[in-house]
Each structure stands twice: as C-alpha cells, then as structure tokens.
Amino acid sequence: MSQSSKTILITGGAGNIARLLAKRLLQDGHAITCLDIVEPSLADKVENVEYETADICDESRLESLLDSRKPDLIFHLASLLSGSSEVDRRRAFQINAIASFNLLELSQKHNPSPTVVFPGTGASYGSGVPSELPETYEQWPENIYGATKVAVERLGVYYKLKHGLDFRCLRPPLVLSPFAPQSALTAYASHAYVAAFNGKPFSFPVAPDIGMSTIYIQDLVEGFVQLAFAPKESLKQHAYNLHAFCPSAQEVADSIKRHRPDFEYTFKPNEIVESMLRPAPNKFQDDSARRDWGWNPRFELDDCTRDIFELLKNTQ
C-alpha cells in the first residue's frame, strides 16, 4: 500500500488514540471519518475530520457507512475496555466480538476490500508469561476483554487466509498517555503526570520497583500508521508486538520531578494493582515489527514527560 491519499474509517473515533491518529493521518492528506456511539465535544473534534454517530453494534448502520464512504483502510479501535467489560460481559461480547465479526464480514464483501488494522492486547496472553514475551506465546486470557480480543485476532486471520482480507494486528503493551481514564488501575503512571501538571500530590499504588513493558501514545499512533501502510508482501506475521521501554514507578516519579521539581509523591502499594503488574512482562518482543516494517520507537521516558506536559497544556 502506498502513501497516496486514502479514504480512512476509524471506529471508536471519539477516543483519545483515535483523535491523535486522525491528526497524524491528516498530515499525509488522507480523508478521515471517525465513528463512535458518542459525538465528541466541539473542543475534542479534529478539524477536517468527518464524524458519524452510531452504535458499532448496529449492523445495518455500519453497512450503510461502509457503502457510502467506501474506505480503503479501517482502524478498528472501538471496544469496551477491561474494567467495563467485567462489569457487563454481555455488552462486552456484543461490542468487542460480534460487532467486530460484522465489520470483518462486511469488509470482505466489498470489492476492493479495505485493509483492517486491529489493536490486540497483552491481556490476551493471561498470567504466567515470561519476562520477555514473544508474539508466538500461547494466548490464554483470564478476563472477558482479553478473550474477546484474541477471538477477533483469530477471526481476522480466518478472513485473511480464507477470504483474502488484508487484516493486520498490533499488540501494544501498557500505553502511557495523559488521557488515560481514571478507572484504568494499571495506568497509574499516566495519572501521575496529570496530577503533576495540575500541581497536585500523587500516591503511586505500587512499590517503587514495579513496572512493565510500556509504549507512549504518540509512538503507538505512529506504529499504527507504519503497520497500515507497510507493503503487504513485507509482513510475515499475522500480529505484531510493540515495545518501547520498561520504566519503574520510581523512574517515572524521577522523570516527572526533573520537569516539575515541586511534584510531591508517595508510594502506597495497592494489592490489586500490584497483582496485575508484578507478573506482567518487562518486554513485549518486537523484533518482527522492527524487521518487517521498520518499527523503532522515538520516545524515551524523559521525551514522554516533556511531550505529555505539552499535550496537557495544549488541551486546556
């Protein structure tokens, strides 16, 4: 696929990853439509992006949108996240699995069919994984979110092998982002940046040495774009891991302190949060992405810190 102008659909288009992704794609002159069940606020809308408000589970509405927009490329980001999925498992399966099946089924019927880029998750692997996690490690998820995600990965590969759909999957580690929802327990590092920016003290819910494989949201967006536009013949994997660094909670605190010397923090380990992070891998092995499509993260920890504060300043 060349970098010529494409018609692109982003599901889950009101989310923060989608907003940054839309901005990045606009730089290359693509035509972007964002689909979400909620309409973003005026402040959150990206100029020159078309917005469609609909439930991803509404198959007829989805089919109508695909027929009218005829996207060359779909970034399928719509999903119910891990915490919300456990609260409402039925809704999680409808959004994460059934709606994804509908999207894949409708996509392969189009001629030409669009490329579909799908974000998997480290939660698809479950517990007891090695410290350096290969892409080929067995996936036995232990929550409904991970189960639905791995189901869609397998569906996508089925449509790829049996029906010729250009399906591409990316499995990011923990995402460092100033926009992480407060309900995301493992996103404590992201929450610490927001607290520091607002001049508030922060209590890290883990011991100072806790950390896991992490990627900055700007690098994740770039990874999506690079994978989506990589030549099809160069892709040797159905799914690719990404990794950038593995900062401990203390290293995050130190980096924030270097940029906000008045930042006050403590460590008050929470058993639930630590139980989720201590077994987590320190590295998602990403050799395949580096080899096949030139993946190389740009942001180290201090780069992230500077950029996060800049993003927060620009979104006030």
Secondary structure, 3 states (H helix, E strand, C coil): CCCCCCEEEEECCCCHHHHHHHHHHHCCCCEEEEEECCCCCCCCCCCCCEEEECCCCCHHHHHHHHHHHCCCEEEECCCCCHHHHHHCHHHHHHHHHHHHHHHHHHHHHCCCCCEEEEECCHHHCCCCCCCEECCCCCCCCCCHHHHHHHHHHHHHHHHHHHHCCCEEEEECCEEECCCCCCCCHHHHHHHHHHHHHCCCCEEECCCCCCECCEEEHHHHHHHHHHHHCCCHHHCCCCEEECCCECCEHHHHHHHHHHHCCCCCEEECCCHHHHHHHCCCCCEECCHHHHHHHCCCCCCCHHHHHHHHHHHHHHCC
